[in-house]
Amino acid sequence: MSMELRTSPHLISDRSVERIMKHVVLSLLPICAFSVWQYGLSALALLLVVTATCLLTERLLNRASGQASTLNDWSATITGILLGLTLPPAFPLWMGVVAGFVAMAIGKALFGGLGNNVFNPALIGRAFVQAAFPVAITTWVPAFSAQRFSEFVPTTLTAPLMMPPDIVGWVKQQGVDAFTGATPLARWKFENVTASAHDLLTGVVTASAGETSAILILLCGLYLAARKFMDWRIPVAVLASAAFTAWMFQLYDPTHYPAPTFVLLSGGLMLGAVYMATDMATSPVTPVGVWIYGAVIGVVTVMIRYFGGLTEGVMYAILLGNALTPFIDRYTQPRVFGTRQRRKS
Amino acid sequence: MRLPFFHRAATFEHGIHPVYHKETGALPIRRFPFAPKLIVPLSQHIGKPALCCVSVGQEVLRGEVIATADGTMSLPVHAPATGVVEAIGLMPAANGKMVESVTIRVYEADGQEVRVSAPRDIEAMDKEELLAAIQQTGISGLGGATFPAHVKLNPPADAVIDTLVVNGAECEPFLTCDHRVMVERTQDLIRGIRIAMKVSGAPRTVIGVEDNKPDAIAAIRAALPADGSITVQALETKYPQGAEDTIIYALLGREIPAGQRPASIGVLVNNVMTLAYLGRLLPAGEGMVERVLTVAGPAVKKPGNYIVPIGTPLRFVLEQAGARSSAKEIILGGPMMGMTVSSLDVPVTKGTSGVLAFAESTVEAQRTYACIKCGECVNVCPKFLNPSQLGLLAAKREYELMAEQFNLDRCFECGCCSYVCPSHIPLVQQFRIAKAVNREKAAA
C-alpha cells in the first residue's frame, strides 16, 4: 500500500473555473436566442463569427506562447458571445473578426491570459471597433423585419477591408415605414423622445444584438446570482447608483432629463451591469470594494449619457471601473477578525 | 448573507458548508481489541516530552505510569496495556518525525483491566490539588491541539475567567467521536465541566454543539444541573465552527484580539472529549490509556466510533475497521485540517480524533488555473483575511509583504480558502509555506 502524502484540506468544493464559466455561457444562450429571433440570420452569423474568432485567436496565441490550450475553461467563449451581443446586429462580419481578435489578443493574452487581464476583453474589442468603424457601429437595423430568416442584411456580408453599403434603401424595401435608424438613447438625446418602459423591458427596440430585452437579461442574471456564479452586489450597485443619479437629475429638471426607468432599461446598461461589470477578473474582490466599483460605474454611465458626446456610456464607465479595481481593492481590505477597536470604558 | 430573523442557531460570519458525512454519528461507541504491540510515544502533547521510567524487559500494568512529566509543560504517560516493555527508542510518529517511544508487547491472556487506581474525592480538593491531579491523568487537548489540560485550565493570574466554553461543535466532516461521547458519556462530561469550573474559577459554562447533533443537545440538556450555571447552545452547522475564535464569537459575540489568547477576554475553551475524559479519569485516579476516535472514510468497510488503546498502530486500526485495499490516503483528524501519514506503523496518540481512509484524492485530480479574482475566498475566510491577495503575493514569494501588510500571521489554516477556490489554487498550503519561511528568517 503506497500512501499519498498531502497537506490539508483533503476536501474541496465542486466549484471550478470551468463550471462557473460554463454556467455563464448557458445563461447567455437565451439572450442570444432572443437576439436571433429579433434580427435573424445577420445576428446569428455575427454571434457565431465573433465567438469563433475569439476561440481561434485564443488557441493561436496559446500555441504561440507554448501553453496548453485554454479553450476548455470557456472564458474565450464568454468573451466572444458578449462581444457579439454588444455589436449592432448587422455589423459587417469582417469587422466582427477584427473586434474578436483585438479582444482576445490585446484585451486578454497581452496581459497574461485569464485572471491577469485588467480590462474586460469584450469591451476592449468593442472599444477598438467603436474607434475604428464609427459609422458601422452606429448603423442599426429594424427588429422583426419580414425576411430576416431568409436573407442577410447587406452590411453583414461587406467584403473584408471595405466599408459597408448604405442600407436606407434596403430598410425601405423591407416595408418598415417609421424606421429612423436611431436607438432609444439616441432618440432621447437628439430628439428628446423616450421609448416606453414596456418596449424597453421586452426589448422590441432598435439596439445592439444583445442589449434589447432588459427583462430577459435580468432573468438570466438572476439565475447566475442564485447559483452563486455571479456577485449579485455588482449589478445591484450599478443599477441602483445609475437610477439614483438619474432620479436626482430628473428632480432638478424633469423636462430635460428622462425618468430613471428609461436610463435603466435603455442601451447597454442592463447587459453591462449583469454581464460585463461582473467579470470576476476585472472587478474588485473585497465586499466593500464591489459596492464602490458598482456605484462608480452607475454614476459615470449616466454622466457620459447626459454630458458626453456619445449616446451610450456603459462601456467606458465599466472600463474606467476596471482601471480603478486594483486601487479600490487596495483601500478596501476587509477588517481582520480580532482587530475591532475595543470600546474605551 | 445572514438574515437574523430566519436564524436561530448561533454562528460566526463566513465559513463553508462542506458535505458532512456524519453517518457514524448514529453508531454506539465500540471497543477495539488490543494490538499485539503498542508503540507509545513519550511526547503526545505540546511541551517537553515525558521522562521514561521503565526499562526494556520490565513488565508494566495497564494504567501504570511509564514516563513522568518533565516540568509544568509536560504530561506523564501511562501504560495502555499490561505487557512487557520490548523496546525504548526513537520510533516514527504520524508527522514523520522520530519520537522517543516505549514499545509494549501486550499479554494476550491478560484481562487488561486497569489495576492502578486510587479514587479521589474531588469535592474536598482545592485548586492546586486539582491541577496536580489533572496533570497526573496525562490528559492533553483531545480535539487535536494536544495542549496539556492542566495548563489550559490554569490561565494567567491577571486573567479573570467569566465563561468556560465547551467546544462540542465537531465541525470537521466525518468525525463523530465527540458527538457519541456527548450522547453516551454525558455524566462524565458534566463532572469534567464541574472540575474545570472549579479550577479555572469560571462561574458559568456554555456548551456549543452544532445543530446537526440534536440527540447530543438533548442528552446534555437532560443532564444539566438545576442551578443554571451550565447551558447548552445550538450552533449552526458550519465549518470551522469549532475553532476557538469562531466558537467564542458564535456563543458570546466576543472577538479575541489579534495575537491574544481567549483568557484575555475572560474565556477558556475546552473540547468536550477532553472534559469528558477529565470527568471520568480524575475522580477514579486513573491515567489516560485509551481514547474514543472515529474511523471512517469511503475506503473503510466498518466505519464507526471506537475506543482504541493509545499506541495502537494505524495498520491494526484499519484492519479492525475493514479498510479496503483501495485505501490510498490515510488522514489523521478531519479532512479539513488533518494530516496524511506516510506509514501505517505509526501509532494512535492522545490527539488522534479520527482515522480516515480515502481511496482517491479529490484534490489532486483537479486542474489549477490562475486566480480569476472571484472573491470566494474573501467571502469564506473566518478571519476576514484576503486569501486572494495573499495567494497572488505567495506566487511571487513576497512572504514578508504577506505578513506585514496582509496579516498572514492571523491565518489559522482552516483551509476554507483552498476548499472554495474554483481555480484550485492551494492557498492555505502556500500560506503554511510562507509562514514557515518567515519563521525561519526570524529565527536566523
Interface residues (C-beta under 8 A of the other chain):
Chain A: M1 S2 M3 E4 L5 R6 T7 S8 P9 H10 L11 I12 S13 R15 S16 V17 R19 I20 D73 G112 G113 L114 G115 N116 D231 M280 A281 T282 S283 P284 V285 T286 P287 V290 D329 Q333 P334 R335 V336 F337 G338 T339 R340 R342
Chain B: I16 P18 V19 P173 D245 Y249 E255 I256 P257 A258 G259 Q260 S325 A327 K328 E329 I330 I331 P335 M336 M337 G338 M339 T340 V341 S342 S343 L344 L356 F358 S361 T362 V363 E364 Q366 Y369 A370 C371 I372 K373 C374 G375 E376 V378 N379 C381 P382 K383 F384 L385 N386 S388 Q389 F406 N407 R410 E413 G415 S418 Y419 V420 C421 P422 S423 H424 V428 Q429 R432
